[in-house]
């Protein structure tokens, strides 16, 4: 038995046990303190009557509580007999202080407050929410209120459900809607075939008590409906009958925030992690999560269970290994409230401080909607997301811009439910307004007319370097689009589009958060919170290395200025490519890894004045079959490579001195240069935004920034207000700002709208035809 379990059982055994004799003694003790009852001059019958009345008043709450069906409190079990993890949780305490039980409030956890003492703020938030819940119980006047009207394409369908909690679809296509004061069944998902299977009246009739607020709902593989209530009570609905789960309220004792069936067991999130063990028919508590707030469960695949809460996001690793912490939120994030899977297997988390995108390894990739508390997430089939917030209304992202509807449109800023049905209609629950629905296509188009202006746009700003810009505009450690701030060995380091920008040095950060830096003859790799140092031998010209790259296999690639390429796997496993003529006297400028794990190397071969020709190629591909080399004879725009960038569709951008080329995953290449409308044509680096537009930095001739939307080219320079013409790189953050880095290291940060004002437009003159890329 571990220390936590011993403490858990000790606390359980010390819990006061109350019985009827204790309650019976209370009135007589009280009577001894009342002079009237001690006065012998008063008639004995009168004094006995007063005693009986006090006795009845003391017993009334207990009699009311126990007048319904009797539920057995489970016997204590030894937690040593169960392994750690969800399939073997230690039992919750059966003994409960009766006074606490009689005065326990319904707890609705808002998770809103943050500050120096989040526990104190949380209690204040709970008290505030309790008062709101008590005042929101449905009355006849509210039920008779007039039906809300349609708003845009949104039509009210269930206006009497004032605070929807969650919608579930069973295996037969029926929908179960849980709301604060009941459960509604929609046969086949049809509002016309509605049946209220649980109401306050039904609960009172069945259990002779007031219905606590409903806070969570779930369904298991057998079709049983499970409910979590605000007082920790669990109910289940099977064979058309509601049952109270024995010992649930006595074990959980706090509001239940989520219910999830996984395998043979059903899990409950609350102030701690609990499960109903179907084999032992007991409610069990995990001592490893005692008093930790858990808010949500998520199964991205049928065999994978995730759990989000106040202290992070966990993944279940199996019975033997229990839970593994994937990501720990910052204090400002407060908690993980909801989760879904994004593209490329990354996870999108809804927190108390907006959206956080993390890799499968738990590395932060992106942030958005900071300062918003997220209550629900739903991916849009055409890309982007639908986001429900507690105070910011319904938000929709088309991949770049955000749009918002809420109280200004006559709805509500508190959105509690998102559900997409088989007919591609989105159901949205607005607090105190009921449930609305609309065809997704029409709703998406209507949302585009409501841009989110909650974050005021700021004007252009210029900073001495990227570190100063990040300190002024971003949090200490964050990831926002192409802009990432990391703390490495106590030093703030900024990466733009993966390349280390400040402090200036060879460094690279991959999308999964792995980092490589070259410092002298030492290579440092940071991966999974571990640091690896590799000391290079003096025979390697590390002082000539201009670019460093870390591939997905944890291999380090060093590119030098004309002295070859080096593949570093460890201190004893270093492969030099100095004997390959293509990589000698051919300065390396950039690396990239495509979706197939192949390494592309860009070089700028020198011109052979004596022979009036280029002796080498400018693009090189490393595969398991060997090396391949390409140049304009293979369709590339020019015999130089300044930049490489892999797009989301798997195509490779190749930037040259005379335009750029796009190589698709099938090996076909198209090129854009002056003949196609790219003027100026010197490409120094790339960035690709969320709308897949290609942004180009022009440094050599000092021509500012261009971007290409697939049809036309646009450009801004100093004449259009840009702070500098010689631009080394460009990047985008998620606050619709463009970071422009000049060749002298200065950084200009501009709102995206700056690049939409009076742009220079050069149409594509000649649409290039794809041609195969062959050696």
N, C-alpha and C positions, 0 to 999 in steps of 0.2 A: 504494500500500500504506500503510495507516494505521500509527500507532505501535504499537498493540496487536498487530497482525498481524506487524509486524517483530520485536517482542520475542518473540512466540509462535514464529515460525520460527527465530529465533536460539537460543532455548532448546532447540528441537527438534534443531537441528543440533549443538548442544553436548552432547547426550545421549550417554554412552559407548556404543559398539557393542562387543559381546562376540562372540567367535567361538571355535571349537574350539581354536585354537592358544593362546588366553589360558588356557583351562581346562586344557589339557595342560601348560602351563608351571607351573601352581600347585603340583602335587605335588613337582616337582624343587626349586622354591624352598623349599618347606617342608622337604624332606629335607636341605637345606644347613644348616638350623638344628637338626637332630637329631644329637647326638654319636654315637649308635649307628650311623647310616648313614655317618659319616666314619671310623669306627674300622677301620683296615686289618687288625686282628687277627681281625675277624669274617669268616666265609666270604662270598665274593662272591655265591654263589647265594642265601644267606639275605638279604643286603642287597638284592639285586634283587627278591626276593620281597616284602619289606616295601614297596619302592617301588611295585611293581605293585598291592599291596593298597591303598595310599594313593591311587593314581591311580584305581582302580575306585571307591573310596568317594567321591572328589570328583566323578566323573562320574555317579554313580547318580541324583541328583535330576534332572539334565538328561536322562538317558536315559529315566527314568520319565515326565517331562513330555512328551517328544517321541515316545513310542512309539505314540501314537494317530495318527489321520489328520493329515496335514500341512496346516497352514493358512498361506497366504501372507500376509506382512506387506505392506500396500499401499505403493507407492512414494510418496515425498513429492510433493505437488502445490503449486503456487504459490497461496497464498490470495488473491492479487490477481485471479485468474481467476474468483472467486466473489463475488457481492455479499453484503452483510450480510443477516441474516434467515434464517429456517428453510429457505428454498429455495436458499440458497447459503451454506453454512457452510464455514469454513476447515478444512482437514484436521488431524486430530490427529497428534501426533508418532509416527513409526514407531520411532525409536530409544528403547530402554528400557534402563536400567541393569540388567544381568543379575543383579547381586547383589541389587538391590531386588526384581526379579521373583521370584528364588528364595526370598526371605524374606517376600514380601508376605502379609499376613494377610487373611482374609476380613473385609470391612468391612460391618457392618450399622449404618447411621446411625440413631440413635434420636432425635436432635434434642431431647433432654430437658433438658439443662442450660442454665441461663442464668446471667448474672452479669457481673462487670466485663469478663472476657475470655471471650466465648462460644466462641472458637476452641479455647482450652485446655479448656474444659468439654466441648466436643463431642468432642475426642480422648479425654477420660476416659470419656465415655459410650460411645464406640465400643469402647474396650478392655473396658469392663464387659459390653457386649452380646456381644462376641466370645467372652468366656469362657462366657457363658450359651448361646450357639449351640453351642459345642463340646460342652457337657454335655447338650444337648437332642437330639443325633442319635438317631434311633430305635434301640432295641435289641430283641432278641427278648423280653426281659422286659416292656418297655413295650407291645409289640405284643400280648402275651398278657394284658394287664391287663383286668379285667372291664369290661363295657360300662357306661357311666354310665346312671343312671336318668333318667326324665322329670322335669322340674321345671315345675310348673304345666302350661300347655298346650304347653311346649317339649319336643319329643321328640328324642333323639339320633339322627342319621342317618348321620354319618360320624365316629365317635368316634376312629378311628385317625389322622385328620388333626389333629395336635396344634397346629399354628400355620398356619391358613389365611391366604393372602395376598390373593387376589382371585378373583371368579367372573365369567366372561364367557359370554354367550350368542351363538352364531353364527347365521347366517341360516337354518339349518335347525331351530332350536330346541334344539340340543344345548348343554350347559353344560360349560365347561372350568374346573376348579378348580385353582388353583395354591396349593401350600403349601410350607413350608420345604424339604421333601425330595422333591418330585415334582410331577407333574401328573396329575390324575384327569379322565377323560372320562365324562360322564353322557349317554347317548343319550336324546334327547328330554327331558332334565332329570330322568330317572328314576334314583333311587339303585339300583334293582334291575338296571339295565342299565349297570353301572359297568365301566370299564376303566382301569387305571393305565397311561398311555401313557409315563410317565417315572418311573423310580425310581432309587435308587442302583445297584441291580444292572444295570438297563438301561444306565445311563450308563457303568458300568465295563466292561460287555461291548462297548459301541460304541466307547468312546474310551480304554479302559484307564487310567482315572484315577478319583479320588474326585470325586463330584458336589459342587460348591460349593453353598451355600445359595441357594435361589431367592428373589428379592426383588421381582419384578414380572412381569406378563404382559400381552400385548396381542394384538389381532387386526386384520388389515388387510382391505381390501375384497375380496381374493381368497380369504379364508378361511385365510390362513397365520397360524399361531400364533407369536408372538415371546416369548421369555423373556429377562429380565434377571437376572443372577446377582450374587452378593455380591462377586466379584472383578473385576467389570466385563465379564465375558464375556457375549456375546449368542448365543442359539440360536434357531433357527426350525424349525417342524414343518410340512412339506408333503409330500404324496404318501406319507404314512405313514412318514416318515423324519425323524430329527433331524439337523440340521447345525449346526456351529459357524460363526458369521459371521466371515469372515476379518478379522483385525486388530482385532477389537472390544476384546479384553482389553488389547491393547497401546495402544489409543487412549484408552479410557475410564478404566481403572486405578482405579476406585473402585466402591462398591456402586451398583447401578442401582435407583432408587426408583420409576420409573414408565415405562410404554411406551405410546405413542399413535400410531396411524396417522392421518395427515391428508394428504389429497390422494394423491400418488403416493409420499410418503416416510413413513418411520417414525421417530419421535422418541424419544429416551431421556433421562430425567432422572437426573442423578448429581451429582458434584462438577463441574458444568458442563453445558452443553446439547449434545447430540449427535444425529446423524441418520444413518440408512442411506440413502444416495443410490442408488436403484434404477437410475438411468441409468449412473452410473459404478461401481456395485457397490463402494462404499467407505464406511467409517465416517468421518464428518466431525465436527469439533468447532467450535463457534462461539466465536471469540476474545472476543466481547463478554460472554460469560458464563463465562469461564475461572475456575475455582476457586470459582464461586458455587454453593451448594447449591440444587438444584432438586428438588422433591418430587412434583409432580403436574401432570398435564395435564387439561384439561376442555373439552368442546365443547358449550356450551349450545344451539347450533344447528349443523347440519352444516358451515356455512361460517365458523364462528367458533372460534378456538383460543385458550384461555387457559392460562397457565402460572404455577404458584405455587411459591415457594421462600423461601429464607432472607431475601432482600432485597425481597420484595414479590410482587405479582400483575401479570403482564404480559398484553397482548393482541397477537396477531399482526396487523399492519396490511398485510400483503402483501409481495411480494418487494422492491418498491422501498423501502418504509418500515420494514421490519423489525418490531421489537417496541416497544410503547409501555407504559410503566409506568402501570398503573391505580391501584394503591394500594401505599403503602409502610408496612409494619407498624412499630409502636413496638418498642423493644428488648424490652419485656416480652412481646410477642406471639411473639417468636422467629422464626416462619416461617409461611407458608401451606402447610398439609398437604393440604387437600382443599377442593373447591368445588362448589356446586350453585346452581341458579337458584331464587330465591324469587318470591313474588307481586310484581306490578308491576315485573317485569324487574330487580329488585334481586338481588344476589349474596350468598349466605351462605358465609362462609369459615370453615373449621376451622383454627385456629392452635394454637400452643403455649400460648396463654392464653385458650382458650375459643372461642366463636363471635363472629364479627364480620359484621354485615350492612352492605353498602355499596351505594350507588346505582350506576347504569350509568356514572356519571361518576367513581366512585371515592371518594365522600364517605361517611364512616361514619354509618350511620343507627341502629345498635343494637349492643349487646353483651350476651352472656349466657355463663353457665358459666365465668366467669373463673377461672383457675388450672388448668383442665383441658386436657390435650393431646388434641386430636381426631384420631381415626384414620380415621373414615368417616362419611358423612352420607347420609341417605335421607329424602326428603319423604314424609309420610303422606298418602294420598289424601283423607283427611277433614280435612286441615289439621294443622299442627304438624310435628314432625320426629322422626326416630329418629337418635340420635347414638351412635357408638361412641367410647369413650375408652380411653386406655392404662392409666390407674390408677383410673378412676372408674366402671367397669362400663358397662352398657347404659342409656342415658337416653332417655326419651320425653317430649315436650312436647305437650300438647293445645292449645297456643296461649297458655296462661297459666301453668299449674303444670308442674313437672318431676317425673318419676317415675324410679325407679332399681332395677335388679336387678343382682346380681353375686355376689361371694364369699359374702355372707350367705345367699344362696339356694342355695349349693352349686355355683355356676357359677364365673366368674372375673371379676376386675376389669379384665382386659386383653381388650378386644373388638377383633378385627382385621378382621372381615368383616361386611358387611350386603348382602343380595341379596334382591330381591323377585321371585318367579317369576310365571308367567302365571296360576297358580291362586290368586294373592293370598296366598301363604304366604311368610313372612319367614324367610330363612336367616341365622343368626347364628353367627359363628365366635368361640368363646371359647378363649383361649390355654390349652393343656394340657388342655382339656376336649373339643375337637373341635367339630363343627358340629351345631347344633340348628336345628329349624324348627318353626313353629307357624302356624296360620291367623291372618291379621292381625287379624280381628275379635276372636277370643278372646284373642290376645296383648295387644291394646290394652286390653281390659277388665281383664285380669289385672294389667297394669302400673299401672292406676289404684289398685290396692290397695297400692302400694309408693311412697309419696311420698318424694321426695329430701330428706333432712334433713341433707345434708352441710354446708349453710350454716345455722348456728344463727340462729334468729329473735331479733332484738333488739327491745327495748321502744320505746315512743314517745320521740322526742327533739324538742326545740324549739330553734330557732336564731334569731339576730337577723335574718337575711335569707337569701336563696337562695344567695348566694355562700359564706357560712359553712357552710351545709348541704352544698353541693357539695364544699367543701374537706375536710369531715370524712368524707363518705360515699362519694365518688367519686374516681377518679383525676384527675390534673390536667386532661387533655383527653380527654373521653369522650362517648359517647352511649349512654343507657340508657333505652329506652322514650320517654316524653314529655320526659325530662330530658336536656338537652344542655349540655355545658360547652365553650366555645370560647375561644381566646386571640386577641383582636382588638387589633392594635397594642400588644401587650404587656400587655393587661389581660384578666383572666379575666371572661368574660361568660356568664351562665346564661340559657337559654331553657327555658320550660315550655310545652309544647304549641305551640311555634312562636313564642310571644311573649317578647320580652326582659323578664326579671324583675329581673335584677340585673347591673349598676347600673340603677336605674329610669330609663328613657328610651324614646322611641319606637323600637322595633326589631323585626325579624321575621326568622326563619330558616325557609326552606322545607325540604321533605323531602329535596331533592337537595343540601342543604348551602349553598345560596346565602343570603347575609345582606344585609339593608339596614338602615342606621341613619340617623336624622335628628339632626344636631347643629347647632342654630341654623339658619342658612340653607344648610347644606351637607348633601348626601345622599351617603353612602358605600355602595358596592355591593362585596361580596366574592364572587367567583365564579371557580371554577377556579384558585384560588390567585392571582388577580389582583384588584387594588383599583382601582375607578373612583370618581372624585369629581366630583360635579355641584354647582356653585354656583347657587343659586336667585336670581332677581332680587328686589329689595326689594319689588316690587309684590305678591309672593305672601305671604300672612299665615302664614309658616312657624311663627311663635311661637304661633299658634293651632292648630297641627296636633297632634291627640291620638293619631293612629294612622297607621302607615306599613305598606305592604304591597308585596311583590315578586311579580309573576306569573311564569308559566312562559316568557313572551316577554321577560323581563328589563325589563319596564316597572315603574316605581315609581308607586304610588298614595298620595296624601296625603289624609287625611280631617281636616277642621278642625271646630272647635266653632261651627258655624253660619255659616261663611263659604265653604262650597262644597267641592268635590272637585277635585283636580288630578292629571292624568295626566302623568308626567314620563318622556320617552323619552331626552332628552339636554338639554344646556344650551340648545340652540336649538330644541328641540321639546317645548314644554310646553303642554298643553291644559287650560285652566281650565273647570270646569263651574259657573260662578257665575251664568250667565244662566238656568239651569234652576231654576225656582221650587221644585221638589221637593228641591233640594240646598242652598238658601239658608234661613237661619234654621231649620236642621234638623241638629242636631249628629250627626256621624258617629261611630259607636262601633266598627265592625268591618268587615273585608273577608274574602271567601273566594273561591276559584276551584274550580269543579266539574270533573268529569272531561272535560267538553266544552270546557274552556277559557273558560267564561263567568265574568264577575266579578259577585259578589253584594255589595251594600253595605247594611249595617244602620245605621239612624238611630233617634233618639228624638225625634220631632217634639214641639214644645211645644204646650200646650193653649191655644187661643184663648178667653180668658175672656169677651171681649166678645160673641163669637158662639156661645159654649158648644159648641165643636167643635174637632176636630183638622183643621188645614188641609192637612196633608201625609200621605203614606204612610210606612210604616216599613221597607219592604224594597224594594230596587231591583236590577234585573237589567240588566247591560250586555251586549248581543250585537252581532253584526255588522249586525243589522237596526235597532238603536237601543235606546232605554231602555224598560223596563217597570217598573211600580210596583205594590206589593201592600200590603194591610192586612187587618184582620179580615173585611172583606167578601169576601175571597178565601179565607177559612178559617183565617187565622192566629189564634194564641191571644190576641194583644193588639196594640194599635197602638203598639208600642215594640219595638226590637230591641237587646238587650244583647250577644248572642253569636251567632256562626255557626260551624258545624263540619261538614265534609264527612266522612261515614263511608266505610268501605271498600266498601260496596255502591253508593256513588254518591249516596246520599240526603243531604239537607241538613238539619241541625238548626238551628232558629231559636229562640233563647231570648228571652223577653219578661218583662214585669213581672207577667204573670198566667199563667205556664206556658210550654210550649214546643210547637213544631210540627215535624213531620217531612215534608219534601217529597221524594217519591221521584223517580227519574230520569225517570219519565213525566209528572211534573207534578202528581201527586195529593198532597193534603195531609191529614194527620190532626193533631189538636191534643190536648194533655193539659193540663188545668188542675184547679182545685178540684173540678169536677164529676166528673172522671175519677179523682181520688184524689191528685193532686199538691198536698200541703199540708205545708209552705208552698209558695207558688207563684212567688215572685220568683226569676228565674233570672239570675245574674250572669255565669257562664261554664260551659263544658262540658269534659268529658274523656270519651273512650270507651276502655275497656280491651280486652284481647285476646279477651275473651268477648263483646264487643259490648255490654256494659252501659253505660248512659249515666249519668255522674256529674255532679252539679249543685252548683255553689257558690252559697250564699245569702248575700248581703252586706247588702242594704238593710235588712231587718228583723232580721238577726242570727239566722239559723235553722240554722247549721251546714252540713252536707253531706248531700245525698240521692243515691240512685242507683236506677236503674230497670232491671230485668232482663227487661222485656218483658211481665211479668205483674203484678208488685207493685213498690211503692215502699218504700224503706228510708231511714232517716235517723239520724244521730248529731249531737249537739250537746254543749254543756258539761255537761249533766246526765249524759251517757253517757261523759264523760271527755275530750271534745275540748278542746284548749287555748284555743280562741277560738270565739265564735259568728259573728262577722262575717268570712265567708270570701270572698276575692276570686277565687281560682282553685284548681284541683286538677289533679294530674298523677300518672302512674304510672311507676315505673322497672321494670327487669327483675329486680330482687331482691325482687319482691312487696312493694314499699313504696309507700305513697301519700303524696304531697307535698301538703300543705294550706297555702295562703298566705293569711294574714289581711289585712285591710284596712290594718293598720299596718305591713305588710312582714314581720312575723315568719313563720317557716315551721315547721310541725310535720310530722315525718316518722314515719309509723305503719306497722307491719306490716299486711298485708292482713287478717290474722285479727282485728285490732282492730275491723274493720267487720262482722265476722260474729258478734260477741257481743251477744246480747240486743238486736237492732235494733228500731227502731220500724218497723212494717209497716203500710202503708196500701194495701189492695187497690184495683185499678182498678174503680171503681164502674160507669162507663159506657164501654164500649169505643167509641171514636170511629169514625165511618165515613169512609172516604176521600172526598174531594170534589176536583174538578179545580181547579187553580190557574189562574184566568183573570183577565185585567185587567178 
